[in-house]
Amino acid sequence: MLELKNITYSVKDEQNGKRQTILQDVNLTFGDKAITVITGPNGSGKSTLIKLLMGFEKPTSGKIYFNGEDITDCSVTERARKGFTMAFQQPVRFKGITVKRLLEMACGKKLDMDGMCDCLSSVGLCARNYIDRAVDGTLSGGELKRIELATAIAKGGEVFLLDEPEAGIDLWSFEDLVKIFERLHDKTVIIVSHQQRILETADKIILFDNDKLVSAGRKEDMFKILSQRPSLCWRNVKENG
């Protein structure tokens, strides 16, 4: 189980020297074998929360626990060893590294063609067309996003953190993306998204606004709340869904 207790995160404004609060006194529990989708307007702290969970940022105050262990001060590497995996909103490019090498680094072993096919076919890519390509600017944003998701699957783990996984995926159907989430349903999956179809895959939905946790609950209950707050995110969900 992954828990956040009284998490606050603030940064110093370089212009006026004052501290700006990004997240304030957040208390959350993410259950095992469940998909949680975090939604809300831009700038409400959703992506910051994912970075805090992965260890890219440290909370100003509060604690993060994983299976009862305080991991607040654990590095990204330490969390990865504990089973944390993250896919970014903007995929990272790796100049000089091929797709094959990246997947092998992720899973920690050599992969034959069948293994490559298993990883890449799950995100709608043909292994033969991609394993020797470099993970750099020669790939489109959508291709990079799919390869990043394939890398996350190859790495495995217990906690999957996905920041707007649909970003850049235009021609690849959401149904294929949803199948990936279903494949990970025996893990702790935390997704940041505005997309209605992705929200529908959730066991739990969390709504943020103005640096605060507004509400969290079962999908069915949260859809009622979202439909009553179109200025926050439901409009975006409907338009993009």
C-alpha positions in Angstrom: 0.0 0.0 0.0 1.2 3.5 -0.9 0.3 6.3 1.5 0.8 10.1 1.6 0.4 11.8 5.0 0.1 15.5 5.3 2.1 16.2 2.1 2.9 19.8 1.4 5.1 21.0 -1.4 6.1 24.6 -2.1 8.8 26.3 -4.2 10.4 29.7 -4.0 9.2 32.3 -6.5 12.4 33.7 -8.1 10.7 37.0 -8.8 9.4 38.0 -5.4 11.3 35.5 -3.2 8.1 34.2 -1.6 7.2 30.6 -1.4 4.4 29.3 -3.7 2.4 26.3 -2.5 1.9 23.6 -5.2 0.3 21.0 -2.9 -1.1 21.6 0.5 -1.7 19.0 3.3 -2.5 16.1 1.1 -3.6 12.8 2.6 -4.1 9.8 0.3 -4.0 6.1 0.2 -3.4 4.1 -3.0 -4.6 0.5 -2.8 -2.9 -2.6 -4.1 -4.3 -4.1 -7.3 -6.2 -1.0 -8.2 -6.1 1.8 -10.8 -6.3 5.3 -9.5 -6.8 8.3 -11.9 -5.9 11.8 -10.8 -7.6 14.6 -12.6 -8.2 18.3 -12.3 -7.4 21.6 -14.1 -3.9 22.4 -15.3 -1.6 23.7 -12.5 -3.5 22.0 -9.7 -0.5 19.8 -8.7 -1.2 16.5 -10.4 2.1 16.0 -12.1 3.9 17.3 -9.1 2.3 14.6 -7.0 3.6 12.0 -9.4 7.1 13.4 -9.2 6.9 13.3 -5.4 5.8 9.7 -5.5 8.7 8.7 -7.8 11.3 10.8 -5.8 12.1 13.4 -8.4 11.0 16.0 -5.8 10.9 15.9 -2.0 8.0 17.2 -0.1 8.4 20.4 2.0 6.6 18.5 4.8 4.8 15.3 5.3 5.7 11.6 4.8 5.3 9.0 2.0 5.0 5.3 3.0 5.2 2.2 0.9 4.1 -1.0 2.6 4.6 0.6 5.9 8.1 1.8 5.2 8.9 5.5 5.2 10.3 6.2 1.7 10.1 10.1 1.9 13.9 10.5 1.6 14.5 7.5 -0.8 16.1 8.5 -4.1 14.6 7.7 -7.5 17.0 4.7 -7.9 16.0 3.4 -4.5 12.3 3.6 -5.3 12.9 1.9 -8.7 14.5 -1.0 -6.8 11.4 -1.2 -4.6 9.3 -1.6 -7.7 8.4 2.0 -8.8 8.1 2.6 -12.5 7.2 5.9 -14.2 6.2 7.0 -17.7 6.6 10.8 -18.3 4.2 13.2 -20.0 7.0 14.0 -22.4 9.1 10.9 -23.1 12.8 11.1 -22.6 15.0 10.7 -25.7 18.2 8.6 -25.5 20.7 9.5 -28.2 22.7 6.5 -29.4 20.5 3.9 -27.6 18.4 1.6 -29.7 14.9 0.4 -28.8 16.2 -3.1 -28.3 18.9 -2.0 -25.9 16.5 0.2 -24.0 14.0 -2.6 -23.5 16.8 -5.0 -22.4 18.1 -2.4 -19.9 14.6 -2.0 -18.5 14.0 -5.7 -17.9 17.6 -6.5 -17.0 18.2 -9.3 -19.4 18.7 -10.2 -23.1 15.5 -10.4 -25.2 15.0 -12.6 -28.2 12.6 -11.6 -31.0 9.7 -13.2 -29.3 10.4 -11.1 -26.1 10.7 -7.9 -28.2 7.4 -8.7 -29.9 5.7 -9.2 -26.6 6.9 -5.8 -25.3 6.2 -3.8 -28.5 3.1 -5.5 -29.8 1.4 -4.6 -26.5 1.7 -0.9 -27.5 0.8 -1.4 -31.2 4.3 -1.5 -32.6 6.0 -4.2 -34.8 9.3 -5.2 -33.2 11.0 -5.8 -36.6 10.4 -2.2 -37.6 11.7 -0.7 -34.3 14.2 -2.7 -32.4 17.2 -1.2 -34.3 16.0 2.3 -34.3 17.5 4.9 -32.0 15.4 6.4 -29.2 15.9 10.0 -30.4 14.4 12.7 -32.5 13.9 10.4 -35.5 10.9 9.0 -33.7 7.6 10.8 -33.6 6.1 11.9 -30.2 3.6 9.1 -30.5 6.2 6.5 -31.2 8.3 7.7 -28.3 5.3 7.5 -26.0 4.5 3.9 -27.0 8.1 2.9 -26.6 8.2 4.5 -23.2 5.1 2.5 -22.2 6.6 -0.7 -23.6 9.8 0.0 -21.5 7.7 0.5 -18.3 6.0 -2.9 -19.0 9.3 -4.6 -19.7 10.8 -3.2 -16.4 7.8 -4.4 -14.4 7.3 -3.5 -10.7 4.6 -3.0 -8.2 3.8 0.7 -8.6 3.2 2.2 -12.1 3.1 6.1 -12.3 1.8 7.3 -15.6 1.6 11.1 -16.3 -0.9 11.7 -19.1 -0.1 8.4 -21.0 -2.4 9.4 -23.8 -0.3 12.5 -24.7 1.1 12.3 -28.3 -0.9 9.1 -29.1 -3.2 10.1 -31.9 -3.5 7.3 -34.4 -3.2 4.5 -31.8 -6.7 3.9 -30.3 -7.5 4.5 -26.7 -8.8 0.9 -26.5 -5.3 -0.4 -26.9 -4.1 1.9 -24.2 -6.9 0.7 -21.9 -5.8 -2.9 -22.5 -2.4 -2.0 -21.1 -4.1 -0.7 -17.9 -6.1 -3.9 -17.7 -3.0 -5.9 -18.0 -1.5 -4.0 -15.0 -4.6 -4.3 -12.8 -2.7 -6.6 -10.4 -0.4 -3.7 -9.6 -0.8 -0.3 -8.0 -1.4 2.0 -11.1 -1.7 5.8 -10.7 -2.5 7.8 -13.8 -2.8 11.5 -14.4 -5.3 12.2 -17.1 -8.2 14.3 -18.3 -9.6 11.7 -20.7 -13.0 10.3 -20.0 -12.2 6.9 -21.4 -9.2 6.6 -19.1 -11.2 7.8 -16.1 -13.7 5.0 -16.9 -10.9 2.4 -16.3 -10.4 3.7 -12.7 -11.3 2.0 -9.5 -10.8 5.3 -7.7 -10.7 8.9 -9.0 -9.0 11.8 -7.2 -9.8 15.4 -8.0 -7.3 18.2 -7.4 -7.9 22.0 -7.7 -5.9 25.0 -6.5 -3.2 22.9 -4.8 -5.7 21.0 -2.7 -7.3 17.6 -2.8 -10.9 18.3 -3.5 -12.4 14.9 -3.4 -11.5 11.2 -3.8 -13.7 8.1 -4.1 -15.2 5.4 -6.2 -15.5 6.0 -9.9 -19.3 6.0 -9.9 -19.5 8.6 -7.1 -16.7 10.8 -8.5 -18.4 11.0 -12.0 -21.4 12.6 -10.3 -19.1 15.2 -8.6 -17.1 15.8 -11.9 -20.4 16.4 -13.8 -21.3 19.2 -11.3 -17.9 21.0 -11.7 -17.5 21.6 -15.5 -15.2 24.6 -14.8 -12.6 22.2 -13.3 -12.2 19.3 -15.6 -15.4 17.6 -16.7 -15.6 19.7 -19.8 -12.1 18.7 -20.8 -12.9 15.1 -20.2 -16.0 15.3 -22.5 -14.3 17.2 -25.2 -11.2 15.0 -25.3 -12.9 11.7 -24.6 
